Amino acid sequence: MKALAIIVSGAALLSACAAPATRISTGLQRYGFDTQRADCVGTRLQRDLSLGQLQQLGRAAAAYGKDDPNPGVLTVGDLLRVAGELKDPAIVVAVGKAAAGCGVLP
């Protein structure tokens, strides 16, 4: 889950070179998502979440992954679990919609 924290936190640090969607997509591809689905999830999360919400998701993922026995593996189930632990229902909805809309449901 450390990987997710890096992906989402990196997305939160806007730069002139890459939008959050691109950073999310690149990170997801490193952890096994195919390009099309990773791009789709990145685009949807950028569209549906604010920068603050992306940062909140990243922090939660970092905390979630501390005891993960296999931190190099990222699953949609992991992402949904992290989102579900947050107190912002909009994040849960955005992650669920991105997973369903992009065909990456567990």
C-alpha positions as a Markdown table, in Angstrom:
| # | Residue | x | y | z |
|---|---|---|---|---|
| 1 | Met | 0.0 | 0.0 | 0.0 |
| 2 | Lys | 3.1 | 2.2 | 0.3 |
| 3 | Ala | 2.9 | 2.3 | -3.5 |
| 4 | Leu | -0.5 | 3.8 | -3.4 |
| 5 | Ala | 0.6 | 6.4 | -1.0 |
| 6 | Ile | 3.4 | 7.4 | -3.2 |
| 7 | Ile | 1.2 | 7.5 | -6.3 |
| 8 | Val | -1.5 | 9.6 | -4.7 |
| 9 | Ser | 0.9 | 11.8 | -2.8 |
| 10 | Gly | 2.9 | 12.4 | -5.9 |
| 11 | Ala | -0.3 | 13.3 | -7.7 |
| 12 | Ala | -1.0 | 15.9 | -5.1 |
| 13 | Leu | 2.2 | 17.7 | -5.8 |
| 14 | Leu | 1.3 | 19.4 | -9.0 |
| 15 | Ser | 4.2 | 20.2 | -11.3 |
| 16 | Ala | 4.4 | 21.8 | -14.7 |
| 17 | Cys | 5.4 | 18.4 | -16.2 |
| 18 | Ala | 2.6 | 16.1 | -15.1 |
| 19 | Ala | -1.0 | 16.4 | -14.0 |
| 20 | Pro | -2.3 | 14.4 | -11.1 |
| 21 | Ala | -4.0 | 12.0 | -13.5 |
| 22 | Thr | -0.7 | 11.2 | -15.3 |
| 23 | Arg | 1.1 | 10.6 | -12.0 |
| 24 | Ile | -1.6 | 8.4 | -10.7 |
| 25 | Ser | -1.6 | 6.4 | -14.0 |
| 26 | Thr | 2.1 | 6.0 | -14.1 |
| 27 | Gly | 2.2 | 4.7 | -10.5 |
| 28 | Leu | -0.7 | 2.3 | -11.1 |
| 29 | Gln | 1.1 | 0.9 | -14.2 |
| 30 | Arg | 4.2 | 0.2 | -12.1 |
| 31 | Tyr | 2.1 | -1.9 | -9.9 |
| 32 | Gly | 0.4 | -4.0 | -12.5 |
| 33 | Phe | -2.5 | -2.0 | -14.0 |
| 34 | Asp | -2.6 | -2.0 | -17.7 |
| 35 | Thr | -2.1 | 1.4 | -19.4 |
| 36 | Gln | -5.7 | 1.9 | -20.4 |
| 37 | Arg | -7.2 | 1.2 | -17.0 |
| 38 | Ala | -4.5 | 3.1 | -15.1 |
| 39 | Asp | -5.1 | 6.2 | -17.3 |
| 40 | Cys | -8.9 | 5.8 | -16.8 |
| 41 | Val | -8.6 | 5.7 | -13.0 |
| 42 | Gly | -6.1 | 8.6 | -12.9 |
| 43 | Thr | -8.3 | 10.8 | -15.0 |
| 44 | Arg | -11.4 | 10.0 | -13.0 |
| 45 | Leu | -9.8 | 10.6 | -9.7 |
| 46 | Gln | -8.3 | 13.9 | -10.8 |
| 47 | Arg | -11.7 | 14.9 | -12.2 |
| 48 | Asp | -13.7 | 13.9 | -9.2 |
| 49 | Leu | -11.4 | 14.7 | -6.2 |
| 50 | Ser | -9.9 | 17.9 | -5.1 |
| 51 | Leu | -6.2 | 18.2 | -4.4 |
| 52 | Gly | -6.9 | 18.0 | -0.7 |
| 53 | Gln | -8.9 | 14.9 | -1.1 |
| 54 | Leu | -6.1 | 13.3 | -3.1 |
| 55 | Gln | -3.7 | 14.2 | -0.3 |
| 56 | Gln | -6.1 | 12.7 | 2.3 |
| 57 | Leu | -6.3 | 9.5 | 0.3 |
| 58 | Gly | -2.5 | 9.4 | 0.0 |
| 59 | Arg | -2.0 | 9.8 | 3.7 |
| 60 | Ala | -4.6 | 7.1 | 4.5 |
| 61 | Ala | -2.9 | 4.7 | 2.1 |
| 62 | Ala | 0.5 | 5.3 | 3.7 |
| 63 | Ala | -0.9 | 4.5 | 7.1 |
| 64 | Tyr | -2.8 | 1.5 | 5.8 |
| 65 | Gly | 0.3 | 0.1 | 4.2 |
| 66 | Lys | 2.7 | 0.2 | 7.1 |
| 67 | Asp | 1.9 | -3.4 | 8.1 |
| 68 | Asp | 1.3 | -4.7 | 4.7 |
| 69 | Pro | 3.2 | -8.0 | 4.2 |
| 70 | Asn | 3.4 | -7.3 | 0.5 |
| 71 | Pro | 3.7 | -3.6 | -0.1 |
| 72 | Gly | 4.8 | -3.9 | -3.7 |
| 73 | Val | 1.4 | -5.2 | -4.7 |
| 74 | Leu | -1.5 | -2.8 | -5.2 |
| 75 | Thr | -5.0 | -4.1 | -5.7 |
| 76 | Val | -8.2 | -2.3 | -6.3 |
| 77 | Gly | -9.5 | -3.9 | -3.2 |
| 78 | Asp | -6.7 | -2.2 | -1.2 |
| 79 | Leu | -7.7 | 1.2 | -2.7 |
| 80 | Leu | -11.3 | 0.6 | -1.9 |
| 81 | Arg | -10.5 | -0.4 | 1.7 |
| 82 | Val | -8.4 | 2.7 | 2.2 |
| 83 | Ala | -11.1 | 5.0 | 0.7 |
| 84 | Gly | -13.7 | 3.3 | 2.9 |
| 85 | Glu | -11.8 | 4.2 | 6.1 |
| 86 | Leu | -11.9 | 7.9 | 5.3 |
| 87 | Lys | -14.6 | 10.2 | 6.7 |
| 88 | Asp | -15.2 | 11.8 | 3.4 |
| 89 | Pro | -17.9 | 9.9 | 1.5 |
| 90 | Ala | -17.0 | 11.7 | -1.7 |
| 91 | Ile | -13.6 | 10.0 | -1.8 |
| 92 | Val | -15.3 | 6.6 | -1.4 |
| 93 | Val | -17.7 | 7.3 | -4.1 |
| 94 | Ala | -15.0 | 8.6 | -6.5 |
| 95 | Val | -12.8 | 5.6 | -6.0 |
| 96 | Gly | -15.7 | 3.2 | -6.4 |
| 97 | Lys | -16.9 | 5.0 | -9.5 |
| 98 | Ala | -13.4 | 5.0 | -11.0 |
| 99 | Ala | -12.9 | 1.3 | -10.3 |
| 100 | Ala | -16.3 | 0.4 | -11.8 |
| 101 | Gly | -16.1 | 2.8 | -14.7 |
| 102 | Cys | -12.7 | 1.7 | -15.6 |
| 103 | Gly | -13.3 | -2.1 | -15.3 |
| 104 | Val | -10.9 | -2.7 | -12.5 |
| 105 | Leu | -13.3 | -4.0 | -9.8 |
| 106 | Pro | -11.9 | -6.8 | -7.6 |
